[in-house]
Amino acid sequence: MSSHLILVVEEDPATRAFLTTNLTADGYEILVAENRRHALALLATHRPQLVLADVNGHTLGLLDAVRSANGLAGEIDPETPMIVLTSRADELARVRVFDRGGDDVVSKPFSYLELRGRIRALLRRTCEPRHAPVARVGALTVDHRTRDVHVGEQQVVLSAKEFALLQALIADPTRVFTKRELLRDVSGTSGLARLTRMLHAFAESWPPRMPAAGS
């Protein structure tokens, strides 16, 4: 399983520690925040792939801030998936979470196995690439079924790791990725030394193997 970065925003120390320990054991990378302010700071600097949140009295405000990227100059991804944990069992409270942009609501006390299943399902829907059979960006053509890559009429031979990296880039061609994001998405780890070697080798070998169309 590829590692995903999850932000746990939980005011209760025991629940925070429980989630951190178990999610880490299940292979996720975890960021921890105790309140709305800290959560927004981490969202702006680390761009997690999912948020688990329960900050009593401030959860809806956190949802609003994320969905509008309020006052953060676009540093927060407003589409960040969010699961709200709540002690309130009434239907109206749950509906309000959905109305304000929450992706799921889990009542406390919760079953960890059920919560983990909901996390996995949401990450599958939001993070796993859904490629068209053939993608085209300018002169570049990528066939995801046969793993063929062409620039114009010329075929480009890539290793498995290089192809995975190209898939990540072509899935969102206008986005600027950080090194951490690319390694997390492609290799399932955030080790910067390994990422640097891979990306540098990829960048150095890419131009000779991918000439301009028509050359």
PLY file of the C-alpha trace (Angstrom):
ply
format ascii 1.0
element vertex 215
property float x
property float y
property float z
element edge 214
property int vertex1
property int vertex2
end_header
0.00 0.00 0.00
1.34 3.42 -0.93
1.77 5.64 2.10
-0.61 8.56 2.48
-0.18 11.62 4.65
-3.05 12.12 7.13
-3.58 15.11 9.39
-5.19 14.20 12.73
-6.85 17.23 14.34
-8.06 16.04 17.73
-8.38 17.96 20.97
-8.55 14.90 23.22
-4.98 13.69 24.00
-5.99 10.05 24.48
-7.89 9.85 21.19
-5.11 11.74 19.43
-2.50 9.28 20.69
-4.70 6.27 19.85
-5.26 7.42 16.26
-1.62 8.35 15.74
-0.36 4.99 17.03
-2.77 2.84 15.05
-2.69 4.78 11.78
1.11 4.78 11.88
1.07 1.02 12.46
-1.17 0.69 9.39
1.42 2.42 7.22
0.17 6.00 7.12
2.28 9.08 7.68
0.71 11.22 10.40
0.67 14.91 11.23
-0.94 15.95 14.52
-2.71 19.18 15.48
-4.55 20.04 18.69
-6.62 22.96 17.40
-7.94 24.75 14.34
-5.07 27.25 14.12
-2.39 24.56 14.20
-4.33 22.47 11.69
-4.52 25.30 9.17
-0.79 25.93 9.50
-0.01 22.26 8.79
-2.48 22.16 5.90
-0.71 25.11 4.28
2.81 23.71 4.66
2.36 19.94 4.21
-0.76 19.43 2.04
-1.99 16.15 3.60
-4.14 13.83 1.54
-6.80 13.45 4.22
-7.88 15.17 7.45
-9.47 13.54 10.50
-10.97 16.28 12.66
-12.69 16.76 15.98
-12.04 20.13 17.61
-15.10 20.77 19.75
-16.86 23.94 18.69
-14.40 24.63 15.88
-14.79 21.69 13.50
-17.28 23.44 11.22
-15.07 26.53 11.25
-12.13 24.36 10.18
-14.24 22.90 7.37
-15.23 26.38 6.22
-11.62 27.59 6.28
-10.37 24.63 4.26
-13.14 24.70 1.68
-12.70 28.44 1.13
-8.92 28.50 1.82
-9.92 31.55 3.87
-7.11 34.06 4.35
-4.43 31.56 3.38
-3.58 32.99 -0.07
-4.41 29.71 -1.78
-1.84 27.72 0.21
-4.47 25.20 1.35
-6.04 22.78 -1.10
-9.80 23.39 -0.74
-10.49 19.88 -2.05
-8.62 18.15 0.79
-10.74 15.15 1.88
-12.06 15.48 5.44
-13.62 13.00 7.86
-15.25 14.52 10.93
-15.28 12.65 14.25
-18.08 13.77 16.52
-19.63 12.94 19.87
-22.95 14.33 18.67
-25.32 11.65 17.48
-28.18 13.85 16.27
-28.99 13.78 12.59
-28.95 17.57 12.17
-25.35 17.85 13.39
-24.24 15.19 10.90
-26.11 16.82 8.03
-24.47 20.16 8.80
-21.06 18.55 8.41
-22.00 17.37 4.92
-23.56 20.71 4.05
-20.32 22.49 4.98
-18.16 20.23 2.82
-17.30 17.24 5.00
-16.76 13.98 3.13
-17.76 11.65 5.95
-18.91 11.71 9.59
-18.00 9.08 12.20
-19.64 9.08 15.62
-17.71 8.62 18.86
-17.09 6.17 20.34
-15.98 4.65 17.05
-14.73 1.29 15.86
-11.16 1.74 14.65
-11.60 -0.98 12.02
-14.65 0.80 10.60
-12.85 4.14 10.66
-9.86 2.62 8.88
-12.18 1.19 6.25
-13.75 4.60 5.69
-10.30 6.19 5.42
-9.19 3.64 2.84
-12.39 4.05 0.82
-12.10 7.85 0.78
-8.43 7.73 -0.20
-9.24 5.32 -3.03
-11.86 7.72 -4.37
-9.75 10.85 -4.06
-6.09 9.88 -4.38
-5.73 6.87 -6.63
-5.18 7.93 -10.25
-7.99 7.35 -12.69
-6.35 7.51 -16.06
-8.07 7.58 -19.41
-6.71 4.71 -21.54
-4.63 7.18 -23.54
-3.53 10.59 -22.25
-2.19 13.39 -24.44
-0.38 16.54 -23.37
0.97 18.47 -26.32
3.13 16.11 -28.38
3.33 13.63 -25.50
1.10 10.53 -25.67
0.88 7.99 -22.86
-1.02 4.70 -23.20
-1.74 3.55 -19.65
-2.80 0.07 -20.74
0.26 -0.85 -22.81
2.64 1.56 -21.00
3.74 2.96 -24.37
5.04 6.54 -24.38
5.52 8.62 -27.54
6.63 12.14 -28.33
5.20 12.78 -31.73
5.97 9.58 -33.65
9.00 8.63 -31.59
8.68 6.03 -28.85
10.27 6.72 -25.46
11.43 3.77 -23.36
10.96 4.24 -19.61
11.66 2.13 -16.56
8.75 1.15 -14.32
9.66 3.87 -11.82
9.98 6.50 -14.54
6.62 5.51 -15.99
4.99 5.78 -12.55
6.51 9.23 -12.13
5.26 10.30 -15.56
1.77 9.05 -14.67
1.78 11.16 -11.53
2.85 14.25 -13.47
0.51 13.80 -16.42
-2.49 13.25 -14.14
-2.27 16.95 -13.17
-0.05 18.60 -15.81
-0.45 22.19 -14.56
0.39 21.40 -10.93
3.80 22.08 -9.41
4.76 19.06 -7.27
7.22 19.10 -4.38
9.84 16.37 -4.11
8.08 14.95 -1.06
4.76 14.72 -2.90
6.27 12.90 -5.87
8.11 10.36 -3.76
5.09 9.77 -1.54
2.84 9.25 -4.57
5.27 7.16 -6.62
7.39 5.31 -4.07
5.25 5.28 -0.95
7.86 6.92 1.26
9.02 10.43 2.06
12.77 9.71 2.29
14.33 12.77 0.73
17.70 11.14 -0.05
16.04 8.41 -2.10
13.74 10.92 -3.78
16.61 13.21 -4.69
18.55 10.38 -6.34
15.52 9.19 -8.27
14.37 12.60 -9.47
17.86 13.78 -10.36
18.51 10.64 -12.38
15.11 11.02 -14.04
15.72 14.68 -14.89
19.20 14.01 -16.24
18.13 11.11 -18.46
14.78 12.53 -19.57
15.83 15.09 -22.25
18.00 12.71 -24.32
15.32 10.03 -24.26
12.46 12.41 -24.95
13.53 14.64 -27.86
11.35 17.43 -29.18
8.62 16.28 -31.51
9.69 16.23 -35.11
13.42 15.97 -34.36
0 1
1 2
2 3
3 4
4 5
5 6
6 7
7 8
8 9
9 10
10 11
11 12
12 13
13 14
14 15
15 16
16 17
17 18
18 19
19 20
20 21
21 22
22 23
23 24
24 25
25 26
26 27
27 28
28 29
29 30
30 31
31 32
32 33
33 34
34 35
35 36
36 37
37 38
38 39
39 40
40 41
41 42
42 43
43 44
44 45
45 46
46 47
47 48
48 49
49 50
50 51
51 52
52 53
53 54
54 55
55 56
56 57
57 58
58 59
59 60
60 61
61 62
62 63
63 64
64 65
65 66
66 67
67 68
68 69
69 70
70 71
71 72
72 73
73 74
74 75
75 76
76 77
77 78
78 79
79 80
80 81
81 82
82 83
83 84
84 85
85 86
86 87
87 88
88 89
89 90
90 91
91 92
92 93
93 94
94 95
95 96
96 97
97 98
98 99
99 100
100 101
101 102
102 103
103 104
104 105
105 106
106 107
107 108
108 109
109 110
110 111
111 112
112 113
113 114
114 115
115 116
116 117
117 118
118 119
119 120
120 121
121 122
122 123
123 124
124 125
125 126
126 127
127 128
128 129
129 130
130 131
131 132
132 133
133 134
134 135
135 136
136 137
137 138
138 139
139 140
140 141
141 142
142 143
143 144
144 145
145 146
146 147
147 148
148 149
149 150
150 151
151 152
152 153
153 154
154 155
155 156
156 157
157 158
158 159
159 160
160 161
161 162
162 163
163 164
164 165
165 166
166 167
167 168
168 169
169 170
170 171
171 172
172 173
173 174
174 175
175 176
176 177
177 178
178 179
179 180
180 181
181 182
182 183
183 184
184 185
185 186
186 187
187 188
188 189
189 190
190 191
191 192
192 193
193 194
194 195
195 196
196 197
197 198
198 199
199 200
200 201
201 202
202 203
203 204
204 205
205 206
206 207
207 208
208 209
209 210
210 211
211 212
212 213
213 214
